[in-house]
Amino acid sequence: MQPFEEDDTRKVQTAVVGHPGSDDPVFLPFDHGEFPDFVSRYPGREFYCGSLLGGCGKRLSAKRYTSKKCHFAHHPPVRCRRTANNESSADHLYIGQAFKRWLQQQGQRDVTVSYDLFDAGSGGCITISFDRGRRTVRVQLDRMEWKSWLAARKKLNQRTRGKADWVYGPDSMLAHNEVDAADYALRVQCRTSGSTREVQIGTQVPGHTIEWTTLEHCRLADWKIVTPSLEETDDGIQVRSPRPAPASPSPAAAPPATPPPAPPEHVQPVAFQLASGTVAFTGAVPVDQAHDDRCLYDAVVQSTGSAAAPARISLSTEAAVPDHDQLWVLLGPATLLLPVPGHSGEQAATCVITAQNIARLEGAAKELWPGLRPPGCATAMVPAVLPPPTTSRAVADRAAPSPAASPTPDSPPNPASPSGPAASSTPEPPTQPPAFQKSPTAQQKQPSVKLSGAEKEARAALDALLDQSRDARKAGNWGAVRQTARYLTMLRDNPTVVAAVRSEAAAEYDVLSRWTKERTVSGHQLGLLLQRLRDEGETLPLAALRHLVDDAEAEADRLDRYLTSDEITELGRWRDELARRSGRLTLDALERLGDRMRLVLEPYARAGSTVPWATLRTEVGESLRDLHPEDQVEALVQADRTTADDEPPLSALVTDDDSRMHPFYPQILDYLDRPVPSRADLPAQWSTDVQELHRMWSRH
């Protein structure tokens, strides 16, 4: 790294990307040699002094230096009261985003991050919630009064039923209290690694010993975060017991030929994410467990394209209870945890698959799971996936028995009927029509006449869809309405379904169509904007095109309906065209453009003249009309990168069309790290710089 001036108090090392309220942080490397790689990763260069950094929300520019640290700088004029500007000033954002990504990798989708940074009572903290808000990770950044911490810890543990993880920052001064309360504490710190800040997780044990790792080496257990220094026991998460030291070898003993294998306690389980709907199982047998926050089952499992094998299934308590004699498919986020070689715990020889939901399969399944058969069944099955049930276990226990199997006094109940309005988050349905089980309401609608098995199944599916349609419309749930309509069309268009059921499905589909039309706007304005884009988009200047595309997208957001496929395609086409035409230049390209600009500017300096921006564009010979405004400024800055610090910038010769000071001038001064006069003094300073340039270059 280059030697830098340590008295450079103007530097701002961190910013956020995208918009002022963003929680996506960036760290500008100190070394100018890393600058090109940094800007190449952020071609839009929309950096802000973010509100979550305590900043003013204004735009920042990344500035490259060779004699001091590279840093971000505000665009003048601006007043910013941000107090923390150094490399650690965005660590809370790096921590929040690291936990969010890790939890999503652990199969959690509903992860939310909130930052309570400026409330004196909270001491500054990050709250990461997931599992429908029932689980929380609280990162305590700053010091908190002991009694307040004790009350907050108790309240959070009560709300999450003990499933809250507290993680302590370097300045919290509370980790030793957590060790006293729980025998260990989780710590967090950030370290500079190239052009980012790496988040490290530590496990503090009695005696103030801390073992550091990264989140990638941790896993999410049913109750807590488990680091390599921790382990799950029947009594909860505890510090991993150290391995006993090996006995000293006899002097006569020969040294081992090979080093002993690593103890299994230090071997971490390997986890893989599984796609929804690709893994099925049968023969589920409940497993006794110490805690009832998850439901465990031993079963025979098969993934598409693989052989069937035994495994353990871990399901949310919200999922249906799988019948032993039925075939089921895993839905939603699922994680496969491979067994740990030599481990003595639950994972000694069994794979564990954690999932949020399941659905029952019916029919023959030679294509997807040819080797998977329910116990006592000699034929394979074809999937007809139910929407994921959203009922609790108590509701599932009251669900009606499956028409495919006669209940016995000892047989467990089947899951509940298809979900109602909440089903908007379910995956796309398969090509086959769904085989729904009857809900209690649907049983009341069952005709008294004797029906065949196929007719009963079709009637049950229709009755369930009628219930779902009514509930979705009552709740105003657009996603559930749209999904129900898709299922109705599958039932309506299936030639194997009896005519009466197909007719009723068609009638209910029409009901949903009328309901949708009554609650949508016409989209006439969006149509006009898209037509204008088709007529004029290819010839519009970049700024006008950007304005028109923004208007079209804003109008689409206002529509109280889903966009048609044609509208989506058209908007996507013009957004891609806008991105192509407004592509930012690389640093090398800007330097080359700056060199050509300087060659044009030097003759004007010798002639004692100025040059309008439009004339400069023509003489440089580049297509500068659609160049991004920041790239226009940056190109002029690059034209002055060889200008001595005690000389006025050559780009001061560039004027507007009326030969007055160009609006770029104060930005150029700031980019070059020159003093920027007040707005009232700017014209006089610019005039002085131009006269000095003419005097200097007249001697060349």
C-alpha positions in Angstrom: 0.0 0.0 0.0 1.1 3.5 -0.8 2.1 5.9 2.0 -0.8 8.2 2.7 -1.3 11.5 4.4 -2.9 10.7 7.7 -4.2 14.3 8.2 -6.7 13.9 5.4 -9.8 14.7 7.3 -12.1 15.1 4.3 -12.2 11.4 3.4 -15.3 9.3 3.5 -14.6 5.6 3.2 -18.1 4.2 3.1 -21.3 4.8 1.3 -24.5 3.0 0.2 -25.5 2.0 -3.3 -28.8 2.7 -5.1 -30.6 5.3 -3.1 -30.2 7.3 0.1 -32.1 4.9 2.3 -30.3 1.8 1.1 -28.7 -0.7 3.4 -26.4 -2.0 0.7 -23.0 -0.8 1.9 -19.8 -0.2 -0.1 -16.2 0.3 1.1 -13.8 2.3 -1.1 -10.3 0.7 -0.9 -7.5 3.0 0.2 -5.0 1.9 -2.5 -5.5 3.6 -5.9 -4.3 0.3 -7.5 -7.6 -1.3 -6.4 -9.8 1.6 -7.6 -10.4 0.3 -11.2 -11.6 -3.1 -9.9 -13.9 -1.3 -7.5 -15.6 1.0 -10.1 -15.9 -2.0 -12.5 -18.1 -3.7 -9.9 -20.4 -0.7 -9.6 -20.9 0.6 -13.2 -23.8 2.8 -12.2 -21.7 4.5 -9.5 -24.8 5.7 -7.7 -23.2 6.2 -4.3 -25.0 8.0 -1.5 -24.2 9.4 2.0 -26.9 7.1 3.3 -29.3 7.9 6.1 -28.5 4.6 7.8 -24.9 5.9 8.0 -26.1 9.0 9.7 -25.5 10.9 6.5 -27.2 13.6 4.6 -28.6 11.4 1.8 -26.7 13.3 -0.9 -24.8 11.8 -3.8 -21.1 10.9 -3.4 -18.4 10.4 -5.9 -15.6 7.9 -5.7 -12.3 9.8 -6.0 -9.0 8.2 -6.9 -5.7 9.5 -5.6 -2.1 8.3 -5.8 -0.6 10.4 -2.9 -3.3 9.8 -0.3 -6.2 7.5 0.5 -8.9 7.1 -2.2 -12.2 8.3 -0.7 -15.8 9.3 -1.4 -16.6 13.0 -1.7 -19.9 15.0 -1.6 -21.0 17.1 -4.6 -20.9 20.8 -3.6 -22.6 22.6 -2.2 -23.7 20.4 0.7 -23.9 20.5 4.5 -23.5 17.1 6.1 -23.4 16.3 9.8 -22.2 12.8 9.5 -19.8 12.0 12.3 -18.5 8.5 11.3 -16.6 8.4 8.0 -13.9 5.8 8.5 -13.7 2.3 7.2 -15.8 0.8 10.0 -18.6 3.4 9.7 -20.8 1.0 7.7 -20.1 -2.2 9.6 -23.6 -2.4 10.9 -24.9 -2.6 7.3 -22.3 -5.3 6.4 -23.4 -7.3 9.5 -27.1 -7.0 8.8 -26.7 -8.0 5.1 -24.3 -10.9 6.1 -26.9 -12.4 8.5 -29.7 -11.9 5.9 -27.8 -13.7 3.2 -26.7 -16.5 5.6 -30.3 -17.1 6.9 -31.6 -17.2 3.3 -28.9 -19.8 2.5 -30.2 -21.7 5.6 -33.6 -22.0 3.9 -35.3 -18.9 5.5 -37.1 -16.7 3.0 -39.0 -14.2 5.2 -35.9 -12.5 6.6 -36.2 -8.8 7.6 -33.5 -6.5 8.9 -34.1 -3.4 10.9 -31.6 -0.9 12.3 -32.1 0.9 15.5 -29.0 3.0 15.6 -29.8 6.4 17.1 -32.0 5.6 20.0 -30.1 6.0 23.2 -32.2 3.5 25.0 -31.4 0.7 22.5 -27.6 1.3 22.6 -27.6 0.9 18.8 -28.7 -2.5 17.5 -29.6 -4.6 14.5 -32.7 -6.8 14.6 -32.9 -9.7 12.1 -36.3 -11.5 12.2 -37.3 -14.7 10.4 -39.6 -17.7 10.6 -42.6 -15.5 10.4 -41.2 -13.2 13.1 -41.0 -16.0 15.6 -37.2 -16.0 15.7 -34.8 -13.1 16.1 -31.1 -12.4 16.0 -30.3 -9.2 17.9 -26.9 -7.7 17.3 -26.0 -5.3 20.1 -23.5 -2.8 18.7 -22.9 -0.3 21.4 -23.0 -0.2 25.2 -26.4 -0.6 26.9 -27.3 0.0 30.5 -27.2 -3.4 32.4 -30.8 -3.2 33.7 -32.1 -2.2 30.3 -30.2 -5.1 28.7 -31.6 -7.5 31.2 -35.1 -6.4 30.6 -34.7 -6.5 26.8 -33.2 -9.9 26.9 -36.0 -11.3 29.1 -38.7 -9.7 26.9 -37.1 -11.0 23.6 -36.7 -14.5 25.0 -40.3 -14.6 26.1 -41.6 -13.4 22.7 -39.5 -15.9 20.8 -39.8 -18.7 23.4 -36.1 -18.8 23.9 -35.3 -18.7 20.2 -33.5 -15.4 20.3 -29.8 -15.1 19.6 -27.9 -12.1 21.0 -24.7 -11.2 19.2 -22.4 -8.5 20.6 -20.2 -6.0 18.9 -16.8 -4.8 20.0 -18.2 -1.8 21.8 -21.2 -3.4 23.5 -19.4 -4.3 26.8 -22.1 -6.9 27.5 -20.6 -10.1 26.2 -19.3 -11.1 29.7 -22.8 -10.7 31.0 -24.1 -13.1 28.4 -21.4 -15.6 29.2 -22.5 -15.4 32.9 -26.2 -16.0 31.8 -25.7 -18.6 29.1 -22.2 -20.0 29.5 -21.1 -18.5 26.1 -21.6 -15.4 24.0 -21.7 -14.7 20.3 -19.4 -11.9 19.1 -19.2 -10.1 15.8 -16.5 -7.9 14.2 -15.5 -6.7 10.7 -12.1 -6.8 9.1 -11.1 -5.1 5.8 -10.6 -7.6 3.1 -9.7 -6.0 -0.3 -12.6 -3.9 -1.3 -15.1 -5.1 1.3 -15.5 -5.7 5.0 -15.6 -9.3 6.0 -18.0 -10.2 8.9 -16.5 -12.6 11.5 -18.4 -14.4 14.2 -16.8 -15.2 17.5 -17.7 -17.6 20.3 -16.7 -16.2 23.7 -16.4 -18.7 26.6 -15.6 -18.2 30.2 -12.1 -16.8 30.7 -12.7 -14.3 27.8 -11.4 -16.7 25.2 -12.9 -16.0 21.7 -12.7 -18.3 18.7 -13.4 -16.5 15.5 -14.9 -17.9 12.3 -17.3 -16.7 9.5 -21.0 -17.4 9.1 -20.3 -19.8 6.3 -18.9 -22.2 8.9 -22.0 -21.9 11.2 -25.4 -23.5 10.9 -28.9 -22.6 12.1 -30.3 -25.2 14.5 -33.9 -25.5 15.6 -33.2 -23.3 18.6 -30.0 -21.3 18.1 -27.1 -20.4 15.9 -24.4 -23.2 16.2 -20.8 -22.1 15.6 -17.9 -24.6 15.2 -17.2 -24.0 18.9 -20.7 -25.0 20.0 -22.8 -28.3 19.8 -26.4 -29.4 20.2 -27.1 -31.5 23.3 -30.2 -32.7 25.0 -29.8 -29.7 27.3 -29.7 -27.2 24.4 -26.7 -25.4 22.7 -23.5 -25.7 24.7 -19.8 -25.1 24.4 -18.2 -28.0 22.6 -16.3 -30.2 25.1 -12.6 -30.3 24.4 -11.1 -33.6 23.2 -9.0 -35.3 25.9 -5.3 -35.0 25.3 -3.8 -38.2 24.0 -1.6 -40.2 26.4 2.1 -39.7 26.0 3.6 -42.4 23.9 6.1 -44.8 25.4 9.7 -43.9 24.6 10.0 -47.3 22.9 6.9 -46.8 20.8 7.4 -46.1 17.2 5.9 -42.9 15.8 2.7 -43.3 13.7 3.2 -43.7 10.0 0.4 -41.2 9.2 -1.1 -38.4 11.2 -4.3 -39.3 13.1 -7.6 -38.1 11.5 -9.1 -34.9 12.7 -11.6 -35.4 15.6 -15.1 -35.5 14.4 -16.2 -32.7 16.6 -14.2 -30.4 14.3 -15.8 -31.7 11.1 -18.7 -29.5 10.2 -21.8 -30.9 8.5 -22.2 -30.2 4.8 -25.5 -28.6 3.7 -27.1 -28.3 0.3 -30.1 -26.3 -0.8 -32.9 -28.4 -2.5 -35.3 -27.2 -5.1 -39.0 -27.1 -4.1 -41.0 -30.1 -5.4 -38.0 -32.3 -6.3 -37.9 -34.6 -3.3 -40.6 -37.1 -2.2 -40.9 -39.4 0.7 -43.1 -42.1 2.2 -43.3 -44.4 5.2 -43.0 -41.5 7.6 -42.6 -42.6 11.3 -42.6 -39.9 14.0 -39.4 -39.5 16.0 -39.5 -38.7 19.7 -37.8 -35.5 20.5 -36.9 -33.2 23.4 -38.5 -30.1 21.9 -41.7 -29.8 19.9 -40.7 -26.7 17.8 -40.1 -29.0 14.8 -41.6 -32.4 13.8 -39.2 -35.1 13.0 -39.9 -38.2 10.9 -37.8 -41.1 9.7 -38.8 -42.0 6.1 -37.8 -43.4 2.8 -36.8 -40.4 0.5 -36.1 -40.1 -3.2 -34.9 -37.1 -5.1 -35.6 -36.8 -8.8 -32.9 -38.6 -10.7 -31.6 -40.4 -7.6 -32.2 -43.7 -5.8 -34.5 -44.0 -2.8 -32.7 -44.0 0.6 -33.6 -43.6 4.3 -33.5 -40.1 5.8 -34.9 -38.0 8.5 -37.4 -35.3 7.7 -37.7 -32.1 9.8 -40.9 -30.2 9.3 -42.4 -27.0 10.6 -45.2 -27.4 13.1 -47.4 -25.6 10.6 -47.0 -28.4 8.0 -49.5 -31.2 7.6 -48.9 -34.5 9.4 -47.7 -37.0 6.8 -49.6 -40.3 6.7 -47.3 -43.4 6.9 -49.0 -45.0 3.9 -49.0 -42.0 1.6 -46.5 -40.4 -0.8 -45.5 -36.8 0.0 -43.5 -34.1 -1.7 -41.4 -31.4 0.0 -42.3 -27.8 -0.8 -40.8 -24.5 -0.1 -37.2 -23.9 1.0 -35.5 -27.2 1.9 -32.0 -28.0 3.1 -30.1 -31.4 3.0 -27.7 -31.9 5.9 -25.3 -34.7 5.2 -24.1 -37.0 8.1 -20.9 -36.2 9.8 -18.3 -39.0 9.5 -17.5 -40.4 12.9 -20.0 -38.2 14.7 -21.8 -39.7 17.7 -24.8 -37.5 17.7 -28.1 -37.7 15.7 -26.3 -37.3 12.4 -24.2 -40.4 12.9 -25.4 -42.1 9.7 -28.6 -40.3 8.6 -29.2 -37.4 6.3 -31.5 -34.8 7.6 -33.8 -32.8 5.3 -35.3 -29.6 6.7 -38.4 -28.2 4.9 -41.2 -25.8 5.6 -44.1 -27.6 4.0 -45.3 -30.8 2.3 -48.1 -31.9 -0.1 -49.7 -35.3 -0.8 -49.1 -37.0 -4.1 -51.7 -39.2 -5.8 -51.8 -41.3 -8.9 -48.9 -43.2 -10.7 -45.2 -41.7 -10.6 -42.8 -43.5 -12.9 -41.3 -40.4 -14.3 -40.2 -38.5 -11.3 -39.9 -41.0 -8.4 -40.0 -44.5 -10.1 -38.5 -46.3 -7.1 -40.7 -44.8 -4.4 -43.7 -46.7 -3.3 -45.9 -46.4 -0.2 -45.7 -49.3 2.3 -47.9 -52.1 1.1 -48.4 -50.6 -2.3 -47.1 -52.5 -5.4 -47.7 -49.7 -7.9 -45.9 -46.4 -8.4 -47.6 -43.1 -8.5 -47.9 -39.9 -10.6 -47.7 -36.6 -8.7 -50.7 -34.3 -8.5 -49.4 -31.8 -6.1 -51.7 -30.1 -3.6 -51.1 -26.4 -2.7 -49.0 -26.4 0.5 -51.3 -26.6 3.5 -51.2 -23.7 5.9 -53.1 -25.2 8.7 -51.7 -26.0 12.1 -51.3 -29.5 13.4 -54.4 -29.1 15.4 -56.4 -28.2 12.3 -54.7 -31.0 10.4 -55.9 -33.5 13.0 -59.5 -32.5 12.3 -59.1 -32.8 8.5 -61.3 -35.2 6.6 -59.9 -38.6 5.6 -58.6 -39.1 2.1 -61.0 -40.6 -0.3 -58.2 -42.8 -1.6 -57.9 -44.8 1.6 -60.5 -46.0 4.1 -59.6 -44.8 7.6 -59.0 -47.2 10.4 -59.3 -46.5 14.1 -55.5 -46.5 14.4 -54.6 -44.7 11.2 -53.4 -41.0 11.5 -55.6 -38.3 9.9 -54.9 -36.7 6.5 -53.8 -33.1 6.0 -56.3 -30.3 5.6 -57.9 -29.2 2.4 -56.2 -26.8 0.1 -55.1 -23.5 1.5 -57.2 -20.4 0.9 -56.1 -16.8 0.4 -52.7 -17.5 1.9 -51.8 -19.8 -1.0 -50.5 -16.9 -3.1 -47.0 -17.8 -2.3 -47.3 -21.4 -3.5 -45.3 -22.7 -6.5 -46.6 -23.0 -10.0 -49.0 -25.9 -10.4 -48.0 -29.0 -12.4 -49.3 -29.9 -15.8 -51.8 -32.4 -14.3 -54.9 -31.2 -12.6 -54.6 -31.1 -8.8 -56.2 -33.8 -6.8 -57.6 -32.0 -3.8 -58.8 -33.6 -0.6 -62.2 -32.6 0.7 -62.5 -30.0 3.4 -65.4 -30.2 5.9 -67.3 -27.7 3.9 -66.8 -29.6 0.7 -68.1 -32.8 2.4 -71.5 -31.0 3.0 -71.7 -30.3 -0.8 -71.0 -33.9 -1.7 -74.0 -35.2 -3.8 -75.9 -38.1 -2.3 -75.9 -40.1 -5.5 -73.4 -42.9 -5.8 -70.3 -41.7 -7.7 -67.3 -43.5 -9.2 -63.9 -43.0 -7.7 -62.9 -40.6 -10.5 -66.1 -38.6 -10.2 -65.6 -38.3 -6.4 -62.1 -37.0 -6.9 -63.2 -34.5 -9.5 -66.1 -33.4 -7.3 -63.9 -33.0 -4.3 -61.4 -30.9 -6.3 -64.2 -28.6 -7.5 -65.7 -28.2 -4.0 -62.4 -27.3 -2.6 -61.7 -24.8 -5.4 -65.2 -23.2 -4.8 -64.3 -22.7 -1.2 -60.9 -21.3 -2.1 -62.4 -19.0 -4.7 -64.9 -17.6 -2.2 -62.3 -17.1 0.5 -59.9 -15.4 -1.9 -62.4 -13.0 -3.2 -63.6 -12.2 0.3 -60.1 -11.4 1.5 -59.2 -9.5 -1.7 -56.1 -11.7 -2.2 -55.1 -11.3 -5.8 -52.5 -14.0 -5.7 -54.9 -16.6 -4.4 -57.6 -15.5 -7.0 -55.1 -15.9 -9.8 -53.9 -19.3 -8.6 -57.5 -20.6 -8.1 -58.3 -19.5 -11.6 -55.4 -21.5 -12.9 -56.6 -24.6 -11.1 -60.1 -24.1 -12.4 -58.9 -23.9 -16.0 -57.0 -27.2 -15.5 -60.2 -28.8 -14.2 -62.4 -27.2 -16.9 -60.1 -28.2 -19.8 -59.5 -31.8 -18.7 -61.4 -34.1 -21.0 -61.3 -37.0 -18.5 -63.4 -35.0 -16.0 -67.2 -35.4 -16.1 -69.1 -32.8 -18.0 -71.0 -31.5 -15.0 -67.8 -30.7 -13.0 -66.2 -29.1 -16.0 -69.2 -26.9 -16.5 -69.2 -25.7 -12.9 -65.5 -25.1 -13.0 -66.0 -22.9 -16.1 -68.8 -21.0 -14.4 -66.6 -20.3 -11.4 -63.7 -19.2 -13.6 -66.1 -16.6 -15.2 -67.0 -15.4 -11.7 -63.3 -14.8 -10.9 -62.8 -13.1 -14.3 -65.7 -10.6 -13.6 -64.5 -10.0 -10.1 -61.0 -9.2 -11.4 -62.3 -6.8 -14.1 -64.5 -4.9 -11.7 -61.4 -4.2 -9.5 -58.8 -3.2 -12.1 -58.1 0.0 -13.9 -58.1 0.0 -17.7 -54.4 0.5 -18.2 -55.2 2.9 -21.0 -52.4 5.4 -20.0 -49.9 2.6 -19.9 -50.9 1.5 -23.4 -50.3 5.0 -24.7 -46.9 5.2 -23.1 -45.9 1.9 -24.6 -47.1 2.9 -28.0 -45.1 6.1 -27.8 -42.0 4.0 -26.9 -42.6 1.8 -29.9 -43.1 4.9 -32.2 -40.3 7.1 -30.9 -38.0 5.1 -28.6 -35.4 4.3 -31.1 -34.8 8.0 -32.0 -35.3 9.7 -28.6 -32.2 11.2 -26.8 -31.1 9.2 -23.7 -32.6 11.6 -21.2 -36.0 11.6 -22.9 -36.0 7.9 -23.2 -35.1 7.5 -19.5 -38.0 9.8 -18.6 -40.5 7.9 -20.8 -39.5 4.5 -19.5 -39.7 5.8 -15.9 -43.2 7.1 -16.6 -44.3 3.8 -18.1 -43.0 1.8 -15.1 -44.6 4.2 -12.7 -47.9 3.8 -14.5 -47.5 0.0 -14.4 -47.0 0.1 -10.6 -50.3 2.1 -10.3 -52.3 -0.6 -12.0 -54.5 -2.7 -9.7 -53.9 -5.8 -11.6 -51.2 -8.1 -12.9 -49.4 -7.0 -16.1 -50.0 -9.0 -19.2 -47.1 -11.0 -20.7 -47.0 -8.5 -23.6 -46.8 -5.6 -21.2 -44.0 -7.3 -19.2 -42.1 -8.1 -22.4 -42.4 -4.5 -23.7 -41.3 -2.9 -20.5 -38.4 -5.2 -20.2 -37.3 -4.5 -23.7 -37.1 -0.8 -23.2 -35.5 -1.1 -19.8 -32.8 -3.2 -21.4 -32.5 -0.7 -24.2 -32.1 2.1 -21.7 -29.4 0.1 -19.8 -27.6 -0.5 -23.1 -27.6 3.1 -24.1 -26.7 4.5 -20.7 -23.9 2.1 -20.0 -21.2 3.8 -17.9 -17.7 4.0 -19.3 -14.8 2.1 -17.7 -12.0 4.0 -16.0 -9.7 3.2 -18.9 -12.2 4.5 -21.4 -12.6 7.7 -19.4 -8.9 8.2 -19.3 -8.6 7.8 -23.1 -11.6 10.2 -23.6 -9.9 12.7 -21.2 -6.7 12.5 -23.2 -8.6 13.4 -26.4 -10.4 16.3 -24.7 -7.1 17.7 -23.5 -5.7 17.7 -27.0 -8.7 19.7 -28.1 -8.6 22.1 -25.2 -4.9 23.0 -25.4 -5.1 25.0 -28.7 -8.0 27.0 -27.2 -5.8 27.8 -24.2 -3.0 29.0 -26.5 -5.4 31.1 -28.5 -6.8 32.8 -25.3 -10.3 31.5 -26.0 -13.0 29.3 -24.4 -14.9 26.4 -26.0 -18.7 25.6 -25.6 -19.5 22.1 -24.5 -21.4 21.4 -27.8 -18.3 22.4 -29.8 -16.0 20.2 -27.7 -18.3 17.3 -28.3 -18.0 17.8 -32.0 -14.3 18.2 -32.1 -13.5 15.3 -29.8 -15.4 13.1 -32.3 -17.1 10.9 -29.7 -20.8 10.4 -29.2 -21.0 12.4 -26.0 -24.6 13.5 -26.2 -25.9 10.4 -24.4 -22.9 10.1 -22.1 -24.0 9.8 -18.4 -23.7 13.2 -16.7 -21.2 11.9 -14.2 -19.1 10.4 -17.0 -19.1 13.8 -18.7 -17.6 15.4 -15.6 -15.2 12.5 -15.0 -13.9 12.8 -18.6 -13.1 16.5 -18.0 -11.5 15.6 -14.7 -9.3 13.0 -16.6 -8.3 15.7 -19.0 -6.7 17.5 -16.0 -5.0 14.5 -14.4 -1.6 15.8 -15.6 -2.3 19.4 -14.6 -0.1 20.6 -11.7 -1.8 21.3 -8.4 -0.8 25.0 -8.5 -2.3 25.5 -12.0 -6.0 26.2 -12.9 -7.8 23.2 -14.4 -7.7 23.2 -18.2 -11.3 22.1 -18.3 -12.3 25.6 -16.9 -12.2 26.6 -20.6 -15.4 24.6 -21.3 -18.5 26.8 -21.2 -22.2 26.5 -21.7 -23.8 27.5 -25.1 -23.8 31.2 -24.0 -20.0 31.2 -23.3 -20.7 31.4 -19.5 -19.3 29.2 -16.8 -20.4 25.6 -17.3 -22.4 24.0 -14.4 -19.7 21.3 -14.4 -17.1 23.7 -13.1 -17.6 23.4 -9.3 -17.9 19.6 -9.6 -14.6 19.5 -11.5 -12.9 21.5 -8.8 -14.2 19.1 -6.1 -13.2 16.0 -8.1 -9.7 17.5 -8.4 -9.7 18.2 -4.6 -9.5 21.9 -5.2 -11.2 24.4 -2.9 -14.8 25.1 -4.1 -15.9 28.8 -3.6 -19.3 29.8 -2.4 -22.0 30.1 -5.1 -21.7 33.9 -5.1 -17.9 33.7 -5.5 -17.8 31.0 -8.2 -18.1 33.3 -11.3 -15.2 35.4 -10.1 -13.1 32.4 -9.4 -13.9 30.9 -12.8 -13.0 34.1 -14.6 -9.7 34.3 -12.7 -8.9 30.7 -13.7 -9.6 31.3 -17.3 -7.4 34.4 -17.4 -4.6 32.6 -15.7 -4.9 29.7 -18.2 -4.7 32.2 -21.1 -1.6 33.9 -19.6 0.2 30.6 -18.9 -0.5 29.0 -22.3 0.3 32.1 -24.3 3.9 31.3 -23.6 3.7 27.7 -25.0 
